[in-house]
Amino acid sequence: MQHIIKVLTGFLLLISCWINSPAQVSRFEYLQRIKIIEGNIDRYFYLKDKGLYLENIGKTEKPYSYLWPLCALIQAKNETEVLKNDHGMQPVMKAIDRYYTKTSPAPAYQSYIEKSSRFYDDNQWIAIAYLDAYSRTKNKVYFNRAEEIYTWLLTGYDEKTGGGLYWKEDEKTSKNTCSNGPNILVSLGLYQATKEKKYLDTALMVYNWTNKTLRGPDGIYFDAIKVSSLKIDSATYTYNTGTMLESNVLLYKITKNEKYLKEAKFIATAAEKRFYKNGKLPDHYWFNAVLLRGYLALYSVEKNASRLALFINDAERVWKTERDERNLLGKETDKNLLQQAGILEIYARLATLNLTNRKNIN
């Protein structure tokens, strides 16, 4: 009996090692996938004559895309520019400019090209991408747009629920992790660019509120708090935990306070336990791309590459099992731009990482 138990135990350990070991994917393979996905975005989603994008292929609510998929695409294009040193962000920036509005109290981007609501998180994602591009290129256009967004974001903060930013400008009913975690990143990005204390103060104010209000005891972040009832929406998504993971890493880099690095490690371990089940992450590629940003930030200081295996394996699984005959990705019947942009960012970041020698990822 003991012999059988030992054999079964050994077998289970072997299976566990197989699941947790990274797929062997070369930089060249990632670059080929990136080329295919970018080609498909241009072919199926980009309306060159209009300078705009489609939301999805199939039944659509509006003639053109909402802003959110472009928030994902602008970040993905920043990552492909890192790889190719081209100007892939430019068509997306021009499209995003069509959503710009000078509505009081400050200029920002609305959710559709016609008069529509303005979401704080949409604008934060754009600012994050522009700050990344500014850090890379030193082009002041990116910095100026991010700074303008920051000014508007401050109008979304008040002391109801003890602080925090709302999700939606014209319906101040909830304060979400998705409108606070990215705000921390915008504030820290501006601080890194300017060393102006006001940006760090904003980041810490929002960071402290988010941890106090929306962080679960296991290190995973809840979706939102309802302003009227103070009820917590306890849904959990990979991107919410991703922004807070990255925020802790950036705070550690800026302050050198070990408590932020300790917290980042705790969150990363908790996120893998919560979200990586049976060798796969949840189905939303872009949410997972935001989580990957946090893990890569942690890798930059911790140098524990084994944490990245789940992303490498999941990205390989997606390519092998969730492509249609056109090489469009996603389980949806009507393929959408948001998913293509999300997986494009993942492959671009993994290609940039360029860990073709996997000795450290085991």
N, C-alpha and C positions, 0 to 999 in steps of 0.2 A: 504494500500500500504506500509506504514511504517513497519507494522508488517511483511509483506512478505520479505521486505528488511532485517529486523533484523534476520529472520529465515535463509535466504540465506547467510547472513554474518556469522552467527553462524556455518552454515554447512561448509562454505569454510574454516573457522578457524579450524574446527574439522579435515577436510581433510588435511590441512596444518600441523597440529600437528601430524597426523598419518604418513604423508610422512617424516617428519623431526625427528620423534622419532626413536631410534635405535632398530634394531631387537634384540631379546633376544637369544644370542648364548653363550653357555658355553665354557669354556676352553677345556673341554673334547671333545666337538664337533669339535672345531678347530683342536685338536690333531688327531682326527680320519680322518679328511679331509687331513691333512698333510701326514698321513701315506698312504692314498690312492694315493695321487698325487706323493709322492716319489716312491711308488711302481710302478706306471705307468711310471715314468721317467726311472726307472731302466729296466722295461720290454720292453718298446717301443722305447726308445731313446738311451740307453746306450749300446755300443758294448763292452762288457767286454773283449773279446779276443783282441780287438784293442786298448782298453783304450781311445776310442773316443766316440763322441755322434753324433746322426743324427740331422739334421736341422728340419725335419718334417716327418710325416708319409704320404706317397703318392709320388707324383711327386717331385723330388729333382733336383736342379741345380748341386749340387756337391755330391760326395759320403758321405762326412761328414759335420758336422755343420760348419758354419762360426763362428768366435770368438764371435760375439755379443750375441747370446743366452747363451754362457758360461759365459759372463759377468753378465748376469742376474742370472744364476744358481749359480755362486760362492757366490753372495750376499745372495740368498735364503738359501743356505746351511750354511752360517754363522748364519743366523737367526734360523735355525733348530738346529744348534749346541748349541745355547743359551738355547734352550728348553730342549734338550736331553743330552747335555754334551757328544756327540759322536764325531766321526771324519769324518763327512759327507763331509767336504770340500776337503778331500784328493784326491778322484778320479777325482774331477773337476780340482783341481790344477795340477794334473799330465797331464790331457788332455790339459789344457791351456799352460803348458810347451812346448807342441809340436808346438805351434804357435810362440815360442820365436825365435828372430833373432838378430844377432849382427851387422846388417847393419849399416853403417855410417849414421848419426853422433853419434848415441848412441844406445845401446840395447833397444829393446821394442818388443811388440807382434804384429805380422802381422794378417791380417784379415782371413787368411786361412792357413792350414798346409803346403801348397806349396807356392812358392814365390808369394807374393801378397802385396797389399797396406797396409800401417799402418795408422790407424785412431787414432787421439788423444783422442777422446771420449771413444773408446773401452778400451784403456789403462787406462784412468781415472777411469772408472767403476771398473776395476780390482784393482787398487790402493786403491780405497775407501773401497772395501770389505776387502782387506788385512790390511788396517789400523784399520778397525773395529775389525778384528780378533786379531791384535796385542794389541789393547787396552784391549781386553778381556783375552788374553792368555799370553801376554808378550813374545811370541815366536819371536825372532829376525828375523827369516826367512821372516815373513810377513812384518816387517818393512823394511828390506833390499830390498825386491822386490818393495815395494811402493816407496822407496827413489830412486831406479834406474829408475823407470818409471817417477818420477818427473824430473829427470835430462834430460831425453829425451823430456819431454813435453816443457821444456823451449826453445828447438830448434824450436818449432812451434809458437813462439811469435815474432812479429815484429811491427813496427810503422805504417805500412800501415793501413788505416782506423782509424788511431789514436791509435792503439794498438790491443790487443786481440790475441787469438790463432786461428789458422786455424783448419779446420775440418779434412783434409786429407793431409798426408805428401807429396805425389807426385802430388797432384793437388791443388795448393794453390789458389783456386778460391773463397772461402767463409770462413767467420768466423761466427761460429754458437753459439747460447746459449748452445747447448749440448756439445760444446768443451771448453766452458769458465766457466759456472756454476759449473760443476764437478771439474774443475781445482782449483777453489776457495776452494772446499771441501777437495781436496787432500792437498793443501797447508796448510789449517787450521788444518787438521789432523796431518800433520808432525809438525806443530808448537806446537800443544797440546802435542805431544810425546817428543819434544826436547826443547821447549821454545827458539828456535833459531829465531831471528828476521827476517832473510831473508825469511823465509816461510810466516810470517805474511805480510811482505812487498809485496811479490808476490800476496798473496790473495787480498790485498787491491787494488793493481794495476789492477788486472783483474776484481775485483768487480766494481771498479769505471768505467772502460771502458764498461762493460756489461750494467750497469745501464744507462750510457750516450747514448749508441748506440742501445741497443736492448730492452729496457724496454718501454712498452706502457704506455700511461697516466693513464690507469685504473689499473696498477700494474701487468698486464700480460705480459709475455716476448715473443717477436717475435722470429722466428726461426733462421734468419741469415741475414748477410749483404754481398752482392756481392762485391768482392774486386775491380773489374774493373770499375763498374758503381756506386758503393755506394748505390745501390738499396736495400731496406729492403724487405726481404721475410717475410711478415706479418702473415704467418701461426702460429697458436698457439697450443702447445701440453702440456699436463699436466706435463710431466717430466721436461720441461724447467723451468716452474714456480716453480716446486718442488725443484730443486737444489738451486734456488735463495732464496726461502723461508728458506731452511735449512741453507744457508750461512749467512743470516741475524741473525738467532738464534745463530749460533756459534760465530759470531762476537760480539753479545751482551754478550754471556757468557764469552768471552775472554777479551773484553774491558770494559764491564759494561756500555757502552754508550747506553742510553735509545733510541737513534734514531734508532738503529738497531732493537730493540724489537718493536717499533712503526711501522717500515716498515714491519716487519714480520707479525704483526697482519693485517695490511692493505692488504698485498699480500694474506694472507689466506682468508680473507673476499672476496676479488676480485676473487680468484680462485673458491670458491664455487659458486659464482654468475655466473661466466663464464662457468664452466665445469659441474656443477651438474644440469641436466635438467630432469624434470619429474621423479625424483627418481632414476636417474642412471648417472653414469660417462661414459665417452667415452669408446669404446670397447677395447682399448689396455691395458691389465692388467699390463704389466710391466711399461708402462708410469705412470699408476696410482699408482703403488707401489713406484715409486720415489717421486711422490707428497705426498703420505702417510708419507714417511720419513720426509718431511718438516713439516707436521702437527704434527707428534709425537715429533719432536724436539721442536716445539712451545709449545705443551702440557707439556713438561718437565719443562718449566719455567712459563707458563701462568696458567696451571692447569684448563683450561676451556675445560672440556671433551666434552661439547656439540658440539665442532667443529668436533669431530671424528665420529659423527653419520652417515654422508654421506658415509664414508668408510665402516662402519659396515653394513649399509643397502645395499650398492652396492655389497659387498662381498657375502651377503646372497642371493641377487637376482641372482648373477652369478651362485652360487651353485645350486639354484633351477631351473634355466631356461636355462643354457648354458653348460650343461653336456650331453655327449652322453652315449650310453649304456655301454661303457667301463670306464666311469667316467673321460674321457678326457675332458678338458674344452676349450671353445672357439667357436666362430661362424664359423670358417673356416672349410671347408670340410676336407682338409688335416691338421690335428692338428699339431701344431708346438711346439718346445721346449721352445721358448721364452715366449709364453703365459702360459705354464705350470709353468715355473720358476717364472713368474711375480705373478701369483695367489698364488703360494706356499709361496713367500715372504710375501704377504699380510696376509695370514692366520697365518703364523708364527709370524708376528709382532703383530697381534691382539691377538693371544694366549699369547704372552709374556706380553702384556698389562694387560691381565687377569682382565678385568673389568666385572666380572660376576654380580656385583651389579651395576645396571645401574642408580642409583638414580641421579648421577651427569651428566648424558648424556641425557638431555631433553631440 
